[in-house]
Amino acid sequence: GAGIGQVFEFSTAAPDAGTTWRQPAVTTAAAGAPAVGSNGLFHGFNSATAELRRIPFDGGAPATSPTALAGFVQSSPVIGAGAGGNLVYWVSKPGVLYVTDEALSSRWSFQLGTGQVVASPSLDCNRSRPGGPGALYIASTDGTLFSVLVDSPKLAATDWPKWQHDAQNSGNPDFPLNAGCP
């Protein structure tokens, strides 16, 4: 947060207590909003090294993806429920979709098209087949809307799995993550 390469935690129970912890997020300004996974805070992208970053809540050392990505990541990640654990969906500005597990191990990647992606993707559930693949929606600057069937049937049950919190983009932490999903 804050465009200075730091992630902060503040206590909502004691707002005057100040910062409870601080971690360096990236070596340069972070792009996109963070998404909270079960094993840490998936903050986004280190623009100096082209790596994905995960910052643990326990104050441990941040983790980085083992391989560099093709291009800058400007959007926020989405964390989806998976049969063998949660999956994290990242989209680089050149339009490459990356899928990792929460430990940042690569699962697969796919070039979407030729347009740039600057908006955060959104994950919706499969309403016609409960438990079936979910749909990840990604918009690009050339006017294309991609709908990619993914292994996650819905958003992961974490505190904040995507930009604006839930499938309806309410930004409200009290709103159900997967309202309307079977």
C-alpha positions as CSV (number, residue, x, y, z in Angstrom):
1,G,0.0,0.0,0.0
2,A,0.4,3.7,-0.1
3,G,2.6,3.6,-3.2
4,I,5.8,3.4,-1.1
5,G,6.5,-0.3,-1.2
6,Q,5.2,-1.1,2.3
7,V,2.3,-3.1,3.6
8,F,0.9,-2.0,7.0
9,E,-1.6,-3.6,9.4
10,F,-3.7,-1.4,11.7
11,S,-5.9,-2.6,14.5
12,T,-9.6,-1.8,13.9
13,A,-10.3,-2.7,17.6
14,A,-7.9,0.0,18.8
15,P,-7.6,2.5,15.9
16,D,-5.4,4.9,18.0
17,A,-2.8,2.1,18.6
18,G,-1.0,2.8,15.4
19,T,0.7,0.3,13.2
20,T,0.8,-3.3,14.5
21,W,3.3,-4.5,11.9
22,R,4.9,-3.3,8.7
23,Q,6.5,-5.3,5.9
24,P,8.3,-4.2,2.7
25,A,6.0,-5.3,-0.1
26,V,8.2,-4.7,-3.1
27,T,11.4,-2.9,-4.0
28,T,9.4,-0.3,-6.0
29,A,5.9,0.9,-5.8
30,A,3.3,-1.9,-5.8
31,A,0.6,-2.2,-8.4
32,G,-2.9,-3.3,-7.8
33,A,-4.7,-3.8,-4.5
34,P,-3.8,-6.7,-2.2
35,A,-5.9,-9.9,-1.9
36,V,-5.8,-11.9,1.3
37,G,-5.1,-15.6,1.1
38,S,-5.2,-18.2,3.7
39,N,-1.4,-18.4,3.9
40,G,-0.5,-14.7,3.6
41,L,-1.2,-11.4,1.9
42,F,-0.9,-11.7,-1.8
43,H,0.2,-8.2,-2.5
44,G,1.0,-8.2,-6.2
45,F,4.0,-7.6,-8.2
46,N,7.6,-6.6,-7.7
47,S,8.3,-4.4,-10.7
48,A,12.1,-4.4,-10.3
49,T,12.3,-8.2,-10.6
50,A,9.0,-9.1,-12.4
51,E,8.0,-11.5,-9.5
52,L,4.8,-12.1,-7.7
53,R,5.0,-11.4,-4.0
54,R,3.4,-13.0,-0.9
55,I,3.8,-11.4,2.5
56,P,3.0,-13.7,5.5
57,F,0.9,-12.3,8.3
58,D,3.3,-13.7,11.0
59,G,6.0,-11.2,10.0
60,G,8.1,-13.8,8.3
61,A,10.1,-13.2,5.2
62,P,8.1,-12.4,2.0
63,A,8.0,-15.1,-0.6
64,T,8.5,-14.5,-4.3
65,S,7.5,-16.5,-7.4
66,P,10.3,-18.8,-8.7
67,T,10.1,-17.4,-12.2
68,A,9.9,-13.9,-13.7
69,L,6.7,-12.9,-15.5
70,A,6.2,-11.5,-18.9
71,G,5.6,-7.9,-18.3
72,F,4.3,-5.7,-15.5
73,V,1.2,-6.7,-13.4
74,Q,-1.0,-3.7,-12.9
75,S,-4.2,-5.5,-11.8
76,S,-5.0,-7.2,-8.5
77,P,-4.9,-11.0,-8.0
78,V,-8.0,-13.1,-7.5
79,I,-7.9,-16.1,-5.0
80,G,-10.3,-18.9,-5.9
81,A,-11.2,-22.1,-4.1
82,G,-9.5,-25.2,-5.4
83,A,-10.0,-28.9,-4.7
84,G,-6.4,-29.3,-3.5
85,G,-6.0,-25.8,-2.0
86,N,-6.7,-22.2,-3.1
87,L,-5.5,-21.0,-6.5
88,V,-4.3,-17.4,-7.3
89,Y,-5.1,-15.9,-10.7
90,W,-2.8,-13.1,-11.9
91,V,-2.9,-11.2,-15.2
92,S,0.1,-9.3,-16.6
93,K,-0.3,-6.1,-18.5
94,P,0.7,-7.8,-21.8
95,G,-2.3,-10.2,-21.3
96,V,-0.8,-13.3,-19.9
97,L,-2.9,-15.2,-17.3
98,Y,-0.9,-16.9,-14.6
99,V,-2.2,-19.4,-12.1
100,T,-0.3,-20.3,-9.0
101,D,-1.1,-22.0,-5.7
102,E,-0.9,-20.0,-2.5
103,A,2.8,-20.9,-2.2
104,L,3.3,-19.2,-5.6
105,S,4.2,-22.5,-7.4
106,S,3.1,-22.2,-11.0
107,R,0.2,-24.2,-12.2
108,W,-0.3,-22.9,-15.7
109,S,-0.2,-19.8,-17.8
110,F,-1.9,-18.6,-21.0
111,Q,-1.6,-15.7,-23.4
112,L,-5.0,-14.1,-23.7
113,G,-4.6,-11.9,-26.8
114,T,-2.9,-8.8,-28.0
115,G,-4.5,-6.1,-25.9
116,Q,-3.1,-4.9,-22.6
117,V,-4.8,-5.8,-19.3
118,V,-4.9,-3.0,-16.7
119,A,-8.2,-3.9,-14.8
120,S,-8.4,-6.6,-12.2
121,P,-10.1,-9.9,-13.2
122,S,-13.2,-11.2,-11.6
123,L,-14.2,-14.8,-10.7
124,D,-17.8,-15.9,-10.8
125,C,-19.3,-19.3,-9.9
126,N,-20.9,-21.8,-12.3
127,R,-24.6,-21.3,-11.8
128,S,-25.7,-24.1,-14.1
129,R,-23.5,-26.8,-12.7
130,P,-22.8,-26.4,-8.9
131,G,-19.2,-27.4,-8.2
132,G,-18.2,-27.1,-11.8
133,P,-15.5,-24.8,-13.2
134,G,-15.8,-21.1,-12.4
135,A,-15.6,-18.3,-15.0
136,L,-12.7,-15.8,-14.7
137,Y,-13.6,-12.5,-16.6
138,I,-10.8,-10.4,-17.9
139,A,-11.1,-7.2,-19.9
140,S,-8.4,-5.9,-22.2
141,T,-7.7,-2.4,-23.6
142,D,-8.5,-3.5,-27.2
143,G,-12.2,-4.0,-26.1
144,T,-12.1,-7.8,-25.7
145,L,-13.8,-9.5,-22.7
146,F,-12.3,-12.9,-22.0
147,S,-14.2,-15.6,-20.2
148,V,-11.9,-18.3,-19.1
149,L,-13.2,-21.5,-17.4
150,V,-10.9,-22.1,-14.4
151,D,-10.5,-24.8,-11.8
152,S,-12.0,-22.7,-9.0
153,P,-15.8,-23.0,-8.7
154,K,-16.0,-19.8,-6.7
155,L,-14.0,-17.3,-4.6
156,A,-11.9,-18.7,-1.8
157,A,-13.3,-18.3,1.7
158,T,-10.7,-15.8,2.8
159,D,-11.1,-12.4,4.3
160,W,-10.5,-10.5,1.1
161,P,-9.9,-12.8,-2.0
162,K,-10.1,-10.1,-4.7
163,W,-10.3,-6.4,-5.5
164,Q,-13.5,-5.0,-4.0
165,H,-13.9,-8.2,-1.9
166,D,-16.7,-10.2,-3.5
167,A,-18.2,-11.3,-6.8
168,Q,-20.5,-8.3,-6.7
169,N,-17.6,-5.9,-6.1
170,S,-19.3,-4.4,-3.1
171,G,-16.1,-3.5,-1.2
172,N,-18.0,-4.4,1.9
173,P,-16.3,-7.0,4.2
174,D,-19.7,-8.0,5.6
175,F,-21.2,-8.9,2.2
176,P,-21.2,-12.6,1.3
177,L,-18.3,-13.6,-1.0
178,N,-20.2,-15.8,-3.3
179,A,-23.8,-14.5,-3.0
180,G,-26.1,-16.3,-5.5
181,C,-23.7,-19.2,-6.0
182,P,-25.0,-22.7,-5.5
